[in-house]
Amino acid sequence: MVEDHGPSIKDDKQYEGLRKKGMSKQRAARIANDPGSSSKGGKASGSGKKNTDSSQGGTKAQKVAAGRKGGKKSY
């Protein structure tokens, strides 16, 4: 049976599960009180954009000099 952890914990079942996994009280409470935490399920946050050579910045000339994508390779 799920124990009542007081009015500050919104999802007692999730809180208890996180505590059993060894999570701190503060962190478990923060996750259990987050309205979208159960749907996140370990998905990475952010834009989902992968960090490839073409998105790492630098001018076209710098990429050409380094032989990376974004310019013709000089032989």
C-alpha positions in Angstrom: 0.0 0.0 0.0 1.2 3.5 -0.8 2.0 5.6 2.2 0.7 9.2 2.3 3.6 11.6 2.3 1.7 14.7 3.1 0.2 17.5 1.0 3.5 18.5 -0.6 3.8 15.2 -2.6 1.3 15.0 -5.4 2.1 11.5 -6.6 2.9 9.3 -3.6 3.2 6.1 -5.6 5.9 7.6 -8.0 7.7 9.2 -5.0 7.9 5.9 -3.2 9.2 4.1 -6.2 11.9 6.7 -6.7 12.9 6.6 -3.1 13.3 2.8 -3.3 15.7 3.2 -6.2 17.9 5.3 -3.9 16.9 8.8 -4.9 17.1 11.6 -2.4 13.9 12.9 -0.8 14.2 16.3 -2.4 14.8 14.9 -5.9 12.1 12.3 -5.7 9.6 14.9 -4.5 10.6 17.3 -7.4 10.0 14.5 -10.0 6.8 13.3 -8.4 5.4 16.8 -8.3 6.2 17.5 -11.9 3.0 17.2 -14.0 4.8 15.8 -17.1 7.4 13.6 -15.3 5.6 10.3 -15.9 5.4 10.9 -19.7 9.0 11.9 -20.0 10.4 8.4 -19.3 14.1 9.1 -19.8 13.8 11.0 -23.0 16.5 13.6 -23.6 15.4 17.2 -23.2 16.3 19.9 -25.7 15.5 20.5 -29.3 16.5 17.0 -30.4 19.0 18.4 -32.8 22.1 16.3 -33.1 25.5 17.9 -32.9 27.0 17.2 -36.4 30.0 18.8 -38.1 27.8 21.1 -40.1 26.2 22.5 -37.0 29.3 23.1 -34.9 29.9 26.6 -36.1 32.7 28.3 -37.8 32.9 30.0 -41.1 33.0 28.2 -44.4 36.6 29.1 -44.8 37.5 27.6 -41.4 35.7 24.4 -42.4 37.5 24.2 -45.7 40.8 24.7 -43.9 39.9 21.9 -41.5 38.7 19.6 -44.2 35.2 19.3 -42.7 31.8 19.4 -44.3 30.7 22.8 -45.6 33.3 23.4 -48.2 35.3 21.8 -51.0 38.3 19.8 -49.8 41.6 21.3 -50.9 44.1 18.9 -52.3 
